[in-house]
Amino acid sequence: QNITKQSYWHVSSCKPGHGVDKLLDDNLETYWQSDGPQPHLVNIQFKQKTKIKDLCIFSDFKVDESYTPQKISIRTGINHNNLVELRCFEIHEPAGWVIVPTRDARSNPIKTWMIQIAVLANHQSGRDTHIRQIVVHSPTETSSIFIDPKFSSIELASHSSCR
């Protein structure tokens, strides 16, 4: 379930015309561009503690070259003061969506108030970064009352609903 727009977004810096809104505009031709020293930060805050299945980051090395993120840290916590690194990884010349699973030590989706995406380094030692889109997914919750029961006999199936 896409919950990207159900949160508050803030970036550490941006060039005029390339702000945080470009991360959320559903347009792969636009991009957020940082403007300042690394790390470049994207902060995503939720109204309540929220389960997060994955983050999807769209980057395109062929178009953005030295502006393309290479080393990224994903941090979670209640607020800026207590963030803990969930994972740190490198991507090499990405050309599209990079899917970043956000799971705890038991492989369950994390539950958090805040996610921070920190661009620690760019390709070709670039200074500022371009990210074209970020999407946040929550697991789709299914409740047993919405799942059709499978009965082995006609008699049991006939009692499965109100008439």
N, C-alpha and C positions, 0 to 999 in steps of 0.2 A: 504494500500500500504506500503510495507516494505521499509523504507528509512534509515535503519541502517548504510549502508556503504556510504551514501551521506553526511557524517559529519566527523568532526575531533574529535578524542577520546583521552582523557588523564586521567590517574589515579594518585592518591596521592602517591602511593608507590606500589612496587611489589617484590615478591621473584624472583630470577633469574629463567628463564624458564617458568614463570607464569605471563607474562605481559598482557597488554591491548589487544594484538593480540588474546589471548585465548578467549576473550569475543566475538570476531567477526569471529571465524573460523568454525562456523556451526558444531561443534563437542561437544556433550554433555559429553564426557569423559574428556575433558580438562577444565581448570578453571583459572581465574585470582585469585591470592592470594596476599592479601595486606601484607605489612611488615612495621609495625610501629603503633603508637598510633591511637586510634579512634578519630574522625570519619574517616572512610575509604571512599574516594571519587572517583566517576566516573564522569568525566565531558564530556559532549557531546555538541559540538558547530556546528552550521549550518552556511552555507555561506550567508544565507538570513533569514529573519524572516519566520518561518516555522510553519504550523499547525501540531499539534501533537494530535493524537487520543488516543494512549495508549503506555505504555511501557510494555514489557513482560520480566520478570526476571526468569531465570531457576536456581533453587536451589534444593538440595536433602539432607535432614537432615540425612537419613539413611547412606549415604556415607560420608558426610562431618561433621557430628556431631557438635562439638563446633565451627567449622568454618562457620556454617550456619548463615546467617543474620537473626535477629529477629526483630529489630526496624529499619525502613528505613524512611528517609525524602527525598521527591522530591522537588527540588527547581528550579525556573526558573528565567530568566532575560536576560539582554543584555550581561553581562560578569560577572566575578567573584565578582566584586565590588558591584553589586546591586541585588544579588539573593534574591528572596522572596520564602518562603516555600509555596508550592502548597498544599501539604498534608504530613502527617506523619502517619505511620501505623505500626502495628505489624503483623508478620506472625508466625504461630506456626507449627513447624516441617514440612515445605513444602516438597513436593515430586513431583516436576515438575514445570510447568510454573505458575508463579504468574502474573496475568494481572492487571495492574495498570492504570485505566482510568485517562486521563489528561484533565479535563474539567474545564471551568471557572464557575463563579457563575450562569451563565445563561445556563449551561449544553452544551456549545459549546466547541469544541476542542480548546485548548490553541494555541496561536500564540507566538512563542518565538525564540530568537537567541541562547539560551543555556539552557540545562537541567543539573542539578547536582543530582546524586543519592548518598545520604550520608548514609552509614551504621553506625548507632549510637550504636547498641548493637548486639551481637551474642547470639545464644543459649548457655546455660550452662556457661555463662560469658566468652566465648572464646575471645581471643585477636585479632588475624588476621581473615580475612574472605575469603571465597571462593564464587565466583559467576561463574557459568558455561557458561551462555550466557545471552545477553541482546539484545532485538529486539525493534526497534522504528517503530511505525506505524503512517502514516499520513492518514487522511480520503481520500477515493477514490472520486475524484471530477468528477461529471458527468455534462456535458454541454447539454443544451436542444437541440442543433443541432445534437447531436448523439443519441437522444432518438427517436425511431420510434413513430410518432404520431398515435393515435387510432382514426380512422374516423368511423362515424356512417352510412355512405352511400357509395355505390360503386362510385357515381359521385365525391364525395370529395376525395376518395382514389385514383381515376384515375388522380387527379391533384397533388398528393403528391410527385412526383419526375419528374426529367427531362428525356425526352426520346431522 
